[in-house]
Amino acid sequence: MDHTILDSVIKITSQRDVDSLEYGLVATLAEMLSAESIAIYKLVDDGIKIILEETVRLDMKQNDDHSDDLEWTEGPKQICNDQDIQDCMDSGQPVRFSQKEQLTRIILPIACDSKVVAALNIQSETDLNPTLKVLEGMIKVYENYLYILNESERDKLTGLYNRRTFDKKLDRLLQIQRNKQIYLIEGSKNQEKRTIKPYSETWLAIIDVDNFKQINDKYGHVFGDGVLLLLAHKMKLCFRQTDYLFRFGGEEFVVILEPNQRQHAYDTLDRFRDAIATHNFPLVGHVTVSIGYARITDTDYPPAILHSADKALYHAKENGRNRIYNYETLVADGAVQATRMGANILG
Ligand SMILES: Nc1nc2c(ncn2[C@@H]2O[C@H](COP(=O)(O)OP(=O)(O)OP(=O)(O)O)[C@@H](O)[C@H]2O)c(=O)[nH]1
């Protein structure tokens, strides 16, 4: 076997989460091919419809000194309306274009669990066709590994992220948001239409089903599981596709909300609380949730943020359930004691 290919396989399978896996594939292909640009497009469920997004792009730039340089596209994700990519994903077949404006282009479908979930788009000045078989092989390795990683990152019942992925996702989210703030401050060609306001903050909420033990005891675990499934489905509908949704186990869920003012975070959470309280769950009927949320800052460790949100959640449980409390507000009001520095500075 060619050593370059073997090295590439090793590089791809050295990634430990789905996000880095995408970067791993693109970076590895960039080393193998002389491409102008390599990008991955992914189907994402925004709760209402499936949209196609460009998730990772790597451009090869020629500098003044004629050395090639890699340029990753980061920052806000781009919604994609490219019909050729859509066609490739619909058919599950590679789409090839011959030389056009000095570039050849190949689009390859990426499947996970027998479903096309993404597409790889490569543009190059050299003919890509001789490398097609190798590219397809690399995609197969990627797909197999994607399946394994997906399984380990997701909660089996609801399909939301599991507790294990929380720290990593939080780190990554904070990094992306830092980049977004820089884009907004410095200005950039990649600015998102639905821009985040500079200095808005990120929030973490813990959502806990009220009296869930009673539901289990009265109707049995199968109906209990049904409630958790429906709740997760409603989360996907109520929160933005850019928010991160987790099931931490049992009847406890966590949401990391995209940057927003505190009141907006509250309004979003309250819409969800209300959507649950007014839903008629099969057989079980009326179900409510309590929610505690806290601000995420760069300097806090994830356990400290969780602890703050949990304190606010405890307050909601103690004060009648089916309600929402914010940790920083509770601290400012003297209702709970601060456990983190700066918690009494309201956003
Ligand atoms: N159906 C189902 N039940 C679970 C699962 N995981 C944990 N539970 C049950 O969830 C219940 C949680 O009960 P408690 O922690 O006492 O909380 P609660 O009854 O919701 O009360 P409050 O949180 O105080 O409102 C326990 O009965 C657990 O057995 C699961 O995956 N499926």
The ligand as a Tripos MOL2 file, in Angstrom:
@<TRIPOS>MOLECULE
LIG
   32    34     1     0     0
SMALL
NO_CHARGES

@<TRIPOS>ATOM
      1 N1        -38.1390    6.2460   31.8820 N.pl3     1 LIG1
      2 C1        -36.9080    6.5740   32.2810 C.ar      1 LIG1
      3 N2        -36.7180    6.9550   33.5660 N.ar      1 LIG1
      4 C2        -35.4720    7.3010   33.9810 C.ar      1 LIG1
      5 C3        -34.3860    7.2460   33.1000 C.ar      1 LIG1
      6 N3        -33.2900    7.6570   33.8060 N.ar      1 LIG1
      7 C4        -33.6890    7.9460   35.0680 C.ar      1 LIG1
      8 N4        -35.0220    7.7480   35.1910 N.ar      1 LIG1
      9 C5        -35.8760    7.9190   36.3690 C.3       1 LIG1
     10 O1        -36.0810    9.3270   36.5940 O.3       1 LIG1
     11 C6        -36.5590    9.5290   37.9250 C.3       1 LIG1
     12 C7        -35.9490   10.7810   38.4930 C.3       1 LIG1
     13 O2        -36.5440   11.0230   39.7330 O.3       1 LIG1
     14 P1        -36.0720   12.1230   40.7570 P.3       1 LIG1
     15 O3        -34.5970   12.3800   40.5850 O.co2     1 LIG1
     16 O4        -36.5540   11.7270   42.1050 O.co2     1 LIG1
     17 O5        -36.7390   13.4480   40.2890 O.3       1 LIG1
     18 P2        -38.2740   13.8020   39.9850 P.3       1 LIG1
     19 O6        -39.2260   12.7280   40.3620 O.co2     1 LIG1
     20 O7        -38.3090   14.2520   38.5660 O.co2     1 LIG1
     21 O8        -38.5180   15.0240   40.9440 O.3       1 LIG1
     22 P3        -38.0760   16.5410   40.7860 P.3       1 LIG1
     23 O9        -36.8580   16.5670   39.8860 O.co2     1 LIG1
     24 O10       -37.7640   16.9840   42.1630 O.co2     1 LIG1
     25 O11       -39.2240   17.2780   40.1870 O.co2     1 LIG1
     26 C8        -36.1650    8.2470   38.6870 C.3       1 LIG1
     27 O12       -37.3470    7.5240   38.9480 O.3       1 LIG1
     28 C9        -35.3030    7.4600   37.6850 C.3       1 LIG1
     29 O13       -35.4600    6.0700   37.8100 O.3       1 LIG1
     30 C10       -34.6160    6.8270   31.7460 C.ar      1 LIG1
     31 O14       -33.7190    6.7740   30.8950 O.2       1 LIG1
     32 N5        -35.8870    6.4950   31.4030 N.ar      1 LIG1
@<TRIPOS>BOND
     1     1     2 1
     2     2     3 ar
     3     2    32 ar
     4     3     4 ar
     5     4     5 ar
     6     4     8 ar
     7     5     6 ar
     8     5    30 ar
     9     6     7 ar
    10     7     8 ar
    11     8     9 1
    12     9    10 1
    13     9    28 1
    14    10    11 1
    15    11    12 1
    16    11    26 1
    17    12    13 1
    18    13    14 1
    19    14    15 2
    20    14    16 1
    21    14    17 1
    22    17    18 1
    23    18    19 2
    24    18    20 1
    25    18    21 1
    26    21    22 1
    27    22    23 2
    28    22    24 1
    29    22    25 1
    30    26    27 1
    31    26    28 1
    32    28    29 1
    33    30    31 2
    34    30    32 ar
@<TRIPOS>SUBSTRUCTURE
     1 LIG1         1 GROUP 0 **** ****
